[in-house]
Amino acid sequence: MSDWWIDARQARQIRGLQEEVSEAYHYADRRSRTLQSKLTEVEGTLERRIDRLARSFDAFVELSDLRMEMAAFDREAAIRKETRRLLRSLARDAADPPRLDPGDCPGYWLGPAAEALSALLRGDEVTAGTHAAEASRRDEARTALFLTLALAVAGRDAEVVPWLARTLPPLGETVTHVQRRLWVACAEGIFGEPGRSHVERRLAEFVEGLPAAAATAEGRAWAEKMSSADGSGKTSRLPRLLRDQTALTAPPADAARLARLRARIEETLPAAEPPPRTADDAGSAEFAALLVTLVDEGSPDEAPLIARARELRQIIENGAAAPPKAWDAPGGETRALLRGDMFDGRSPALRLLALNAGRRWIAEVADDLAEKASRPLPARIQVRVRGWDLSIGPDGPDSTAEAEAGIDAQYVTSPTAERSGLALAGAGVLVVIGTIAAGLGVLAVVAAVVAVSGTVLWITQRLARRTAVEGAVREKDRLVREARQIADALREHRSRYETLATSAAKDQESIHTFVD
């Protein structure tokens, strides 16, 4: 075996070893990066866990200290315990609630409020009045809310109504969470006709008491809400070229919105006499949850400690349970809620309340839409058809002569090249004849080439001119045809609009019948 063969084999083996070493190096590098990534992830997870454990431990220590501080409020805690026992016994027609032994804690409203509730459930109105007066002296708002919610959960709907005047007082620019819930409950008939009448009166007082500027702004907001409704369905039959013509599309769209407003009002009116409902139908669990939140709030002095203890338990439990929504949490802006009930809400009962409260704005919206819907359509419109501006009406375009002349000018071809080709062909033929007669064969071939070239040029230019003439004819036919189609669409659109305009007047009259 020759030396070169041995050297070649050794070179191949060395290259193989180098490739294996390189592959092993890359594999080790990839594994190193993967392990480093996982290690970083584990370190991050461990840091988060350690941080969470540290925060939980700190919260636990602080909570232990808070419990020592809260031990000083043992009398308040005893009152809450007795009150919860009473609330657990609440049921429809409950006539024999458990006797309370809450004791008393000067300044804390819950004790006498619970005594008043127990007496009301037993039918002892004199004792109930005495305890309720004392509880109201200490905290009128919470006492009224406690009795309202508790009697609602107990199914004593008729006894709730006297307390609604305090729980749902004259409305301001905003309402609390519980006021909104009572607003909804009254609207849906949970407290019967007295409850509906009460919230309707409150809303009427609110609307009538709005400053002139605020009332005007709210009227615009109602108009914008209704104008934002889609009215494009009545103009979708128009050709695409006409859909950006506001003078054509706006009046039918406004007529469609007016018809939609009338339909919404007609859908709402049957809710004027909704079937009787009870707190159970609406889900008394929500009232019960609000009631528990109110009771667990604590006395004024311990309320901050209870709130902080709740936050600490959230930290310890890692946010396992969301804290209950406070009864006095913001419930929304009164005007926005009223407007949403009318246009966005699905509850017919709430929509009826909004309709009654916003009669003036509904009438203004109807009048505005009716005025816009009755605007006459333009007799003729300026539209660009195939690159040409035309004035078109239901009877057709004013004239297409100028556009047709422009099309002819675009497609016209110069006869110079055609004439040059013909002249060149004729000259070539004459030269061929002359050279043949003279016996000049080479010149005859050149002349023949010139004659053929001239003939080809003449034929090509003649065909091009004919093609241009035919193209101009086709383009003018398309222009006239599309102009007629637009005229037909305008005629149909005008006919449909006349029907819509007539309906819009009837819709306006019907809406005024409903709201006046």
Helices and strands as residue ranges (DSSP letters): H 3-70, G 71-73, H 74-88, H 110-122, H 125-138, H 140-153, H 157-167, E 174-176, H 177-187, H 192-208, H 212-227, G 232-234, G 240-242, H 246-268, G 269-272, H 279-282, H 284-295, H 303-316, E 330-333, H 334-343, H 348-357, H 359-373, E 381-385, E 388-393, E 396-397, H 401-411, H 416-438, H 441-515
